[in-house]
Amino acid sequence: MTDVGNSGGSLVMTWVQLRAVRSLTWLVVWVVTGGSVCSLAAAAAPPFRPAILFNGEVLEDQGFNAQMVRGTRRFEDRYGVAVTPFTEVEPVAHRQRLRQLAEAGYTPILVPSSSTAESVRRVAADFPDTVFITLDYTLDRPNVRSVAFREAEVAFLAGVAAARRSDSGHLGFLGGVANEALEEFRRGFEAGARTVRDDVQVTVRYLADVTARPWSDHAAARRLVAAMVADGADVVFPVAGDSSLGALAEAERLGVLAIGVDSDQNPLFPDSVLTSATKRLDQAVYVSLINERYRLWLSHQKNLGLAQGGMALVLDGGSRRLLGEALVAELQDYQREIVLGARNPLTGERDEALWQALASTRGRPAEITVALPTEAFFPLLLGNGPALHQPRPGLLVDALELLAERAGVTIHYRRQPRKRGLMSLQQGRVDGVISSTALDDVRSQGHLPGGTGRLDSARAVLSWRWGLYRLKGDHEDHPWPRSAVVPTASSVGQRLRRHGVRVYENPSLQGRFEMLLRGRVQAVAADRLYAEHLLAVTPRFREQIEPLPAALGRGYSYLVFSDDFYERYPEFCELLWNQLSEIQQSAELWDRVPEYLDSL
């Protein structure tokens, strides 16, 4: 089943054959929950037949490709859907294999390494209905999703560690190729070093200047490290793929310290690798597969950093012994500044006003009260009425709880009807309110991210995709239905009215579908994630209802602060909005989606 033509390549490792067999089993995955039977494989809009195409050998080590294998295995074990791996090393053969995978119906196809960009660019143009996911680089194409990393964040911490442990103040940075990602590493490393030491000197060399194999030439890496050490460097940071192992070995031989990359490399050189700047490629694979399966992409590009768990500096194990407790504590403080947006890892500059607001009890409250709607909106908010639904209140509350943990604040919730919540905000009975509708009204009574200018949807609490659904066979030529039922007090109702649609309201999606089946309305507006799942688990809905092609765009939930609260704590409000933009992108949040779907 996995063979789509050899093209000079081979399938990856023996476990692939077992996974390919499993893909037959998981064409339909039946999950029994509370007496109802649902198909998680059908919950996402088809097709979803993922594959990953490596451009190098996959080894059972801690390297670049092995990390991605762990990410696919984690996804398979969590969601019961096989991810079929392939490998092609030679560029022309890689492009041919990528085309064959698209022709065979695989989607999404994960394509790691920036060296594959030209292959993806050409093949994606010929297969507009296939989704390609680039890993560790970005590519701007309509059917391409990209997951990249904020290398400067972890490199800044590496620079702090290197400068603190250097006796000479002379550091070495060894890169593979001077591309965008490596420049992020270099700039962050230099910024971190110079933040804690004014007299630091950084020698920068790239293996591409001396070898045709910059990512896999141990001998060349050894020679460049030896030259750096001879020049006075006593801590080196190699960022050069497999070549880094040669650099680390030479540093150990010469008795100087080094910083590992991509994975924890202290166990390989326990007396010389001070710490490691790890890149969570397994997390990138896992996050991208979740987002494609449930159509959760807020944009076509994700950037994973310290806040999303995409990058990390190793501060435990053997590294902790070499760093010492005082330096570990200092590095944790710098990490917190970066995560909270108070420290720029590319320049080393700190936003003093924001940091003072965070550090001072006068600049931040210990607790805030937020009003939530009383109406349920699955899976964002569950249960109708004044109390939070337990044990799963909804993704919206989950996001706010992650926010509270990161920002060190306690959030109290008060569920109120929308108009009462806005009145409470205006009268100062609550500090904030969650609102997703009639934002013009909200602007006059509270403060949203973006202020009086353009609303900043990147800093919303959550977003979702609106869709329209109709009875099968109801195929009128008019692009919009004559009538539709929408969620109560929903912004999508305003959009439909602008197209001349007669709009009714019903808070329950099941109720809206029932109105459609009885002929009360011509269409139903709903969040696509919930609607597609409900169709998958309810045969009588699935047999009679289908989505319309009309695009309604996205809906957004915002945390709106009262004007008085924002005037007292402006930096803190901006911090909370910035953190929400990070939480939106995290696997920690979106990994909870299946729990809500399974609970139906």
Rosetta blueprint (number, residue, H / E / L):
1 M L
2 T L
3 D L
4 V L
5 G L
6 N L
7 S L
8 G L
9 G L
10 S E
11 L E
12 V L
13 M L
14 T L
15 W H
16 V H
17 Q H
18 L H
19 R H
20 A H
21 V H
22 R H
23 S H
24 L H
25 T H
26 W L
27 L L
28 V L
29 V L
30 W E
31 V E
32 V E
33 T E
34 G L
35 G L
36 S E
37 V E
38 C E
39 S E
40 L H
41 A H
42 A H
43 A H
44 A L
45 A L
46 P L
47 P L
48 F L
49 R E
50 P L
51 A E
52 I E
53 L E
54 F E
55 N L
56 G L
57 E L
58 V L
59 L L
60 E L
61 D L
62 Q L
63 G L
64 F H
65 N H
66 A H
67 Q H
68 M H
69 V H
70 R H
71 G H
72 T H
73 R H
74 R H
75 F H
76 E H
77 D H
78 R H
79 Y H
80 G L
81 V L
82 A L
83 V L
84 T E
85 P E
86 F E
87 T E
88 E L
89 V L
90 E L
91 P H
92 V H
93 A H
94 H H
95 R H
96 Q H
97 R H
98 L H
99 R H
100 Q H
101 L H
102 A H
103 E H
104 A L
105 G L
106 Y L
107 T E
108 P L
109 I E
110 L E
111 V E
112 P E
113 S L
114 S H
115 S H
116 T H
117 A H
118 E H
119 S H
120 V H
121 R H
122 R H
123 V H
124 A H
125 A H
126 D H
127 F L
128 P L
129 D L
130 T L
131 V L
132 F E
133 I E
134 T E
135 L E
136 D L
137 Y L
138 T L
139 L L
140 D L
141 R L
142 P L
143 N L
144 V E
145 R E
146 S E
147 V E
148 A E
149 F E
150 R L
151 E H
152 A H
153 E H
154 V H
155 A H
156 F H
157 L H
158 A H
159 G H
160 V H
161 A H
162 A H
163 A H
164 R H
165 R H
166 S L
167 D L
168 S L
169 G L
170 H E
171 L E
172 G E
173 F E
174 L E
175 G E
176 G L
177 V L
178 A L
179 N L
180 E H
181 A H
182 L H
183 E H
184 E H
185 F H
186 R H
187 R H
188 G H
189 F H
190 E H
191 A H
192 G H
193 A H
194 R H
195 T H
196 V H
197 R L
198 D L
199 D L
200 V L
201 Q E
202 V E
203 T E
204 V E
205 R E
206 Y E
207 L H
208 A H
209 D H
210 V L
211 T L
212 A L
213 R L
214 P L
215 W L
216 S L
217 D L
218 H H
219 A H
220 A H
221 A H
222 R H
223 R H
224 L H
225 V H
226 A H
227 A H
228 M H
229 V H
230 A H
231 D L
232 G L
233 A L
234 D L
235 V E
236 V E
237 F E
238 P E
239 V E
240 A L
241 G L
242 D L
243 S H
244 S H
245 L H
246 G H
247 A H
248 L H
249 A H
250 E H
251 A H
252 E H
253 R H
254 L H
255 G L
256 V L
257 L E
258 A E
259 I E
260 G E
261 V E
262 D E
263 S L
264 D L
265 Q L
266 N L
267 P L
268 L L
269 F L
270 P L
271 D L
272 S L
273 V E
274 L E
275 T E
276 S E
277 A E
278 T E
279 K E
280 R L
281 L H
282 D H
283 Q H
284 A H
285 V H
286 Y H
287 V H
288 S H
289 L H
290 I H
291 N H
292 E H
293 R H
294 Y L
295 R L
296 L L
297 W L
298 L L
299 S L
300 H L
301 Q E
302 K E
303 N E
304 L E
305 G L
306 L L
307 A L
308 Q L
309 G L
310 G L
311 M E
312 A E
313 L E
314 V L
315 L L
316 D L
317 G H
318 G H
319 S H
320 R H
321 R H
322 L H
323 L H
324 G L
325 E H
326 A H
327 L H
328 V H
329 A H
330 E H
331 L H
332 Q H
333 D H
334 Y H
335 Q H
336 R H
337 E H
338 I H
339 V H
340 L L
341 G L
342 A L
343 R E
344 N L
345 P L
346 L L
347 T L
348 G L
349 E L
350 R E
351 D L
352 E H
353 A H
354 L H
355 W H
356 Q H
357 A H
358 L H
359 A H
360 S L
361 T H
362 R H
363 G H
364 R L
365 P L
366 A L
367 E E
368 I E
369 T E
370 V E
371 A E
372 L E
373 P E
374 T L
375 E L
376 A L
377 F E
378 F L
379 P L
380 L L
381 L E
382 L L
383 G L
384 N L
385 G L
386 P L
387 A L
388 L L
389 H L
390 Q L
391 P L
392 R L
393 P L
394 G L
395 L H
396 L H
397 V H
398 D H
399 A H
400 L H
401 E H
402 L H
403 L H
404 A H
405 E H
406 R H
407 A H
408 G L
409 V L
410 T E
411 I E
412 H E
413 Y E
414 R E
415 R E
416 Q E
417 P L
418 R H
419 K H
420 R H
421 G H
422 L H
423 M H
424 S H
425 L H
426 Q H
427 Q H
428 G L
429 R L
430 V L
431 D L
432 G E
433 V E
434 I E
435 S E
436 S L
437 T L
438 A L
439 L H
440 D H
441 D H
442 V H
443 R H
444 S L
445 Q L
446 G L
447 H E
448 L L
449 P L
450 G L
451 G L
452 T L
453 G L
454 R L
455 L L
456 D L
457 S H
458 A H
459 R H
460 A L
461 V L
462 L E
463 S E
464 W E
465 R E
466 W E
467 G E
468 L E
469 Y E
470 R E
471 L E
472 K L
473 G L
474 D L
475 H L
476 E L
477 D L
478 H L
479 P L
480 W L
481 P L
482 R L
483 S E
484 A E
485 V E
486 V E
487 P L
488 T L
489 A L
490 S L
491 S H
492 V H
493 G H
494 Q H
495 R H
496 L H
497 R H
498 R H
499 H L
500 G L
501 V L
502 R E
503 V E
504 Y E
505 E E
506 N L
507 P L
508 S L
509 L H
510 Q H
511 G H
512 R H
513 F H
514 E H
515 M H
516 L H
517 L H
518 R L
519 G L
520 R L
521 V L
522 Q L
523 A E
524 V E
525 A E
526 A E
527 D E
528 R H
529 L H
530 Y H
531 A H
532 E H
533 H H
534 L H
535 L H
536 A H
537 V H
538 T L
539 P H
540 R H
541 F H
542 R H
543 E H
544 Q H
545 I E
546 E E
547 P E
548 L L
549 P L
550 A L
551 A L
552 L L
553 G L
554 R E
555 G E
556 Y E
557 S E
558 Y E
559 L E
560 V E
561 F E
562 S L
563 D H
564 D H
565 F H
566 Y H
567 E H
568 R H
569 Y L
570 P H
571 E H
572 F H
573 C H
574 E H
575 L H
576 L H
577 W H
578 N H
579 Q H
580 L H
581 S H
582 E H
583 I H
584 Q H
585 Q L
586 S L
587 A H
588 E H
589 L H
590 W H
591 D L
592 R L
593 V H
594 P H
595 E H
596 Y H
597 L H
598 D H
599 S L
600 L L
